[in-house]
Structures are given as C-alpha cells and as structure tokens.
Amino acid sequence: MEKCFRILAKEQLSPSVFKMEVEDYFVAQKALPGQFLILRINEEGERIPLTIYKAHPQKQSFEIVFLVVGKTTKVLSQLNKDDCIKDILGPLGRPSEIPRNKTLVFLGGGVGIAEILPLAKAAKEAGNKIVIIAGFRSQEYVILEEEMRTLSDSLFITTDDGSYGRRGFNTEVLKEMLSKEKIDLVYTCGPVLMMQKAAEITKTLGVGCIASLNALMVDGTGMCGSCRVLVGGKVKLCCVDGPDFDAHQVDFSDLINRQNRFREEEKRVYG
C-alpha cells in the first residue's frame, strides 16, 4: 500500500494562515529547531518548503504553519482532517545553533513568527532571556499570541495600522531596544525587506543577527540550485547550507530579485 501522510488536525489562525498536524514517525522523531520539510500534495502538485513548527515524538506527528500565497498553499488549506498528503521529505536543512545564558531577540513578521518560535523555545530551555518582537498587518492577522507570551520574557507586538499593539513596524521597536539595552544576538524570519532592515540596524549598532531565509526551493537537497543566495560574496544554498545565515553577510538585493523570478508564472496559475 502506498504511504499516506494523514492530516490529524487543522486550524485557521488568521484569514490567510493555517496550522496542520500531520502524521509521520520519522519527521516527529528527527526534527530539530530551524529545520524544514518539502511536501507535495498530490501527483500533479509542485514541491514547496515549509518550516516544522512543532514535533511530537510520542504522538508520531508534527505541525506546520503556512501562509496561503499561491496555488499549492491554497489547495493545502482546503484539505481537512483525515485527508492525505502524497509526499513529505524531511527534516531538511541545518538545525539552528542556540547559545546559552544570553539575551536574545526574536524578530518575526507575519507567518515568520511560526518559524522563530521553535528557536525561541529551544533558546528558553538553554537558559537564555527571550525577547520577541512580532509584526503583523493588523489585529486580525495576529497569530500564536498565547505561545509568544508563554515563551517570552518580554513581548512586543506591532501592527501596520495600529489596530493592535503598537502602530508601526517591528524593526522600529528593534532599533529602539538595541539603542538602550544590551542584546547579545538577534534572530529574524519573515518578509525579506524586514530581514534586510534588521540586518542594517544590527550591523550599525554592532549586534549579531541571524536570518532564516525563505528562498524559493524545488528539491530541497542541493541538486537544483534554485535556492542559491549570496552570503559574503559566495554562493550558498539555503536548503543544505542554511536556512540560517549571518544577516550582515547576506546580499538581500540579490535575494529579492531571485524571489520575484517566477512572478508571472504565479499570476497565471493563481491570479
């Protein structure tokens, strides 16, 4: 019988963000913070990378959180409990390196919050002080607030329109904090422009910054080269060398250009 990756639970977190729990022994046992997987919904589907939000070894399952941004994530969001996903490959990527007994800031934007929370949890368990700065478009797009409050020693939420928390961008809070407090390291994940701004701020103020890059991927094992990025002037592959990189060394302009290279094809299939 062909293997089926069964969906155990599904929850809509915001108008465009969903959480799913999926049954799989291997990913549940092996996944570490910072790693991701590649999935294909059906025989005709494309392969997409998604961060492993949580792993449940005893339940032999894991959770993913994803944003509906194209045809594949739209189809994925329409699946329900007991439906099947055809292919899952993972865990992939290098696990995040977690320091001990430091003060760390986790800067996330939108669904990027789901990608940094596993790192924040591991960092908390390693004796670090955790500051989370989360940015969202508006109140209805705020996700995982309870989890953020549980993990953080300090939590700051911003919304672009001021409908919840502080009005403005989370990078503004980051800049103010780094100017007043001693922060040992910043982790960031989310929109590329946000990560680029975080890299500029931290570099100017002399604070280290790690960016978890979400480059376009196909196979996830280093063969296709689709997810290549320039780091310190050298070509790196997000799938096997990352996804974490020194943000001060990342060529964000090149990354932005590469992220847009299939824009017309995406419009044709999704609108």
C-alpha positions as CSV (number, residue, x, y, z in Angstrom):
1,M,0.0,0.0,0.0
2,E,1.3,3.5,-0.9
3,K,2.3,5.6,2.1
4,C,-0.1,8.3,3.1
5,F,0.7,11.3,5.3
6,R,-2.6,11.7,7.1
7,I,-3.7,15.1,8.4
8,L,-4.7,14.7,12.1
9,A,-5.9,18.3,12.8
10,K,-6.4,21.6,11.1
11,E,-6.9,25.1,12.4
12,Q,-7.2,28.5,10.8
13,L,-5.1,31.1,12.7
14,S,-5.9,34.1,10.6
15,P,-7.6,35.0,7.3
16,S,-4.7,33.5,5.4
17,V,-2.7,31.4,7.8
18,F,-3.4,27.8,8.7
19,K,-1.9,25.2,11.1
20,M,-1.9,21.5,10.4
21,E,-0.8,18.4,12.4
22,V,0.4,15.6,10.2
23,E,1.2,12.0,11.0
24,D,4.7,10.8,10.3
25,Y,7.0,8.9,12.6
26,F,10.3,9.9,11.0
27,V,9.9,13.7,11.0
28,A,8.4,13.6,14.5
29,Q,11.5,11.8,15.8
30,K,14.2,13.6,13.9
31,A,13.2,17.2,13.5
32,L,15.2,19.9,15.3
33,P,14.6,23.7,15.6
34,G,15.3,25.6,12.4
35,Q,14.7,22.6,10.1
36,F,12.1,22.4,7.4
37,L,10.4,19.8,5.0
38,I,9.4,19.6,1.4
39,L,5.9,18.5,0.6
40,R,3.9,17.6,-2.5
41,I,0.1,17.4,-2.1
42,N,-0.6,15.1,-5.0
43,E,0.9,13.5,-8.1
44,E,0.4,16.7,-10.2
45,G,1.5,19.1,-7.5
46,E,4.6,21.2,-7.0
47,R,7.1,20.8,-4.2
48,I,7.1,23.5,-1.6
49,P,9.2,24.1,1.6
50,L,7.6,24.6,5.0
51,T,9.1,25.1,8.4
52,I,8.4,22.4,11.0
53,Y,6.6,24.3,13.7
54,K,6.4,21.5,16.3
55,A,7.4,17.9,16.5
56,H,5.5,15.4,18.7
57,P,7.7,12.2,19.0
58,Q,5.2,10.4,21.3
59,K,2.3,11.1,19.0
60,Q,4.4,10.4,15.9
61,S,3.2,13.7,14.4
62,F,4.4,17.2,13.6
63,E,2.8,20.6,12.9
64,I,3.3,23.1,10.1
65,V,2.0,26.6,9.9
66,F,1.7,28.2,6.4
67,L,0.5,31.3,4.6
68,V,-1.7,31.0,1.6
69,V,0.3,32.8,-1.1
70,G,-0.2,30.6,-4.2
71,K,-2.0,27.7,-5.8
72,T,-0.3,25.0,-3.8
73,T,-0.8,26.6,-0.4
74,K,-4.4,27.4,-1.4
75,V,-5.0,23.7,-2.2
76,L,-3.3,22.7,1.0
77,S,-5.5,25.0,3.1
78,Q,-8.6,23.3,1.6
79,L,-7.6,19.8,2.9
80,N,-9.2,18.6,6.1
81,K,-8.7,16.1,8.9
82,D,-8.1,12.6,7.6
83,D,-7.1,13.8,4.1
84,C,-3.7,12.7,2.8
85,I,-0.6,14.5,1.6
86,K,1.2,12.4,-1.0
87,D,4.9,13.2,-0.4
88,I,6.9,14.6,2.6
89,L,10.7,14.9,2.6
90,G,12.4,15.9,5.8
91,P,13.7,17.1,8.1
92,L,16.0,19.2,5.9
93,G,18.4,22.0,6.5
94,R,20.9,22.6,9.2
95,P,19.4,23.0,12.7
96,S,19.8,26.4,14.3
97,E,22.7,27.0,16.7
98,I,21.4,28.0,20.1
99,P,23.7,29.9,22.6
100,R,23.3,29.6,26.3
101,N,22.7,32.2,29.0
102,K,22.4,35.2,26.7
103,T,19.8,37.8,26.0
104,L,18.2,37.1,22.6
105,V,15.8,39.0,20.4
106,F,13.5,37.1,18.1
107,L,12.1,39.4,15.4
108,G,9.3,37.9,13.3
109,G,6.9,39.2,10.7
110,G,3.6,37.6,9.8
111,V,3.9,33.8,9.4
112,G,7.6,34.2,10.2
113,I,6.6,34.1,13.8
114,A,5.8,30.4,13.5
115,E,9.3,29.9,12.1
116,I,11.1,31.6,15.0
117,L,9.0,30.2,17.9
118,P,10.7,26.7,17.8
119,L,14.0,28.5,18.1
120,A,12.7,30.7,21.0
121,K,11.5,27.5,22.8
122,A,14.9,25.8,22.4
123,A,16.7,29.0,23.5
124,K,14.5,29.4,26.6
125,E,15.3,25.8,27.6
126,A,19.0,26.7,27.2
127,G,18.8,29.4,29.8
128,N,18.5,32.4,27.6
129,K,16.4,35.5,28.2
130,I,13.9,35.7,25.4
131,V,12.5,38.9,23.8
132,I,10.0,38.5,21.0
133,I,9.2,41.4,18.7
134,A,6.3,40.4,16.3
135,G,4.9,42.5,13.5
136,F,1.6,42.0,11.7
137,R,-0.5,43.8,9.1
138,S,-3.5,44.3,11.5
139,Q,-5.1,42.7,14.5
140,E,-7.0,40.1,12.5
141,Y,-3.6,38.7,11.3
142,V,-2.0,38.3,14.7
143,I,-1.2,34.7,15.2
144,L,0.2,32.5,18.1
145,E,0.0,35.3,20.7
146,E,-0.5,32.9,23.6
147,E,2.5,30.8,22.6
148,M,4.6,34.0,22.2
149,R,3.6,35.2,25.7
150,T,4.4,31.8,27.2
151,L,7.9,31.6,25.7
152,S,9.0,35.3,26.1
153,D,10.3,37.3,29.0
154,S,9.3,40.4,27.0
155,L,6.8,40.6,24.1
156,F,6.2,43.5,21.8
157,I,3.5,43.3,19.1
158,T,3.2,45.9,16.3
159,T,0.6,46.3,13.6
160,D,1.0,48.4,10.5
161,D,-2.4,50.1,11.0
162,G,-2.2,50.4,14.8
163,S,-5.3,48.2,15.4
164,Y,-3.4,46.1,18.0
165,G,-0.3,46.7,20.0
166,R,2.0,49.5,18.8
167,R,1.4,51.2,15.5
168,G,4.3,50.9,13.0
169,F,7.0,48.3,12.1
170,N,8.6,45.8,14.4
171,T,12.0,47.0,13.2
172,E,11.4,50.3,14.8
173,V,11.0,48.6,18.2
174,L,14.2,46.6,17.5
175,K,16.2,49.8,16.8
176,E,14.9,51.4,20.0
177,M,15.7,48.4,22.1
178,L,19.2,47.9,20.7
179,S,19.9,51.5,21.4
180,K,19.0,51.2,25.1
181,E,19.7,47.6,26.2
182,K,22.4,45.0,25.9
183,I,21.3,42.4,23.4
184,D,23.7,39.5,22.5
185,L,22.1,38.3,19.3
186,V,19.0,38.8,17.1
187,Y,17.2,36.1,15.2
188,T,14.9,37.2,12.4
189,C,12.5,35.5,10.0
190,G,9.7,36.9,7.8
191,P,9.4,39.2,4.8
192,V,12.7,39.8,3.1
193,L,12.5,43.6,3.4
194,M,12.0,43.2,7.2
195,M,15.1,41.0,7.5
196,Q,17.1,43.4,5.4
197,K,16.2,46.3,7.6
198,A,17.0,44.2,10.7
199,A,20.4,43.4,9.2
200,E,21.1,47.1,8.6
201,I,20.1,48.1,12.1
202,T,22.0,45.4,13.9
203,K,25.1,45.9,11.8
204,T,25.1,49.7,12.6
205,L,24.7,49.0,16.3
206,G,27.2,46.2,16.4
207,V,24.9,43.4,17.3
208,G,25.0,40.0,15.7
209,C,22.0,38.9,13.6
210,I,20.9,35.6,12.2
211,A,18.4,35.5,9.3
212,S,16.4,32.4,8.5
213,L,16.0,32.7,4.7
214,N,12.9,31.5,2.9
215,A,14.3,31.3,-0.7
216,L,12.4,29.5,-3.4
217,M,13.2,25.8,-3.4
218,V,12.4,22.8,-5.6
219,D,14.2,19.6,-4.4
220,G,15.5,20.8,-1.0
221,T,18.6,18.7,-1.2
222,G,21.1,20.9,-3.0
223,M,20.7,19.5,-6.6
224,C,18.6,22.1,-8.4
225,G,20.3,25.3,-7.1
226,S,17.0,27.2,-7.1
227,C,17.5,28.4,-3.5
228,R,21.0,29.8,-4.0
229,V,21.9,33.1,-2.2
230,L,25.0,35.3,-2.0
231,V,26.5,35.3,1.5
232,G,29.7,37.1,2.0
233,G,30.1,37.2,-1.8
234,K,29.9,33.4,-2.1
235,V,27.1,31.3,-3.4
236,K,25.3,29.3,-0.7
237,L,22.3,27.0,-0.9
238,C,19.5,27.7,1.6
239,C,18.5,24.0,1.7
240,V,21.8,22.5,2.6
241,D,23.9,25.4,3.9
242,G,21.0,27.1,5.7
243,P,18.4,28.2,6.2
244,D,20.2,30.3,8.9
245,F,22.9,32.8,7.7
246,D,24.8,35.7,9.1
247,A,22.4,38.5,8.1
248,H,25.2,41.0,7.8
249,Q,26.7,38.9,5.0
250,V,23.5,38.2,3.0
251,D,23.0,40.1,-0.3
252,F,19.4,40.9,0.2
253,S,19.0,42.8,-3.1
254,D,20.0,39.6,-5.0
255,L,17.6,37.6,-2.8
256,I,14.7,39.9,-3.6
257,N,15.4,39.7,-7.3
258,R,15.5,35.9,-7.2
259,Q,12.3,35.7,-5.2
260,N,10.5,37.5,-8.0
261,R,11.7,35.5,-10.9
262,F,8.5,33.3,-11.2
263,R,6.1,36.1,-10.6
264,E,4.4,35.9,-14.0
265,E,4.0,32.2,-13.8
266,E,2.4,32.5,-10.4
267,K,-0.1,35.1,-11.7
268,R,-1.1,32.7,-14.5
269,V,-1.9,29.8,-12.2
270,Y,-3.2,31.6,-9.2
271,G,-4.3,35.1,-10.3
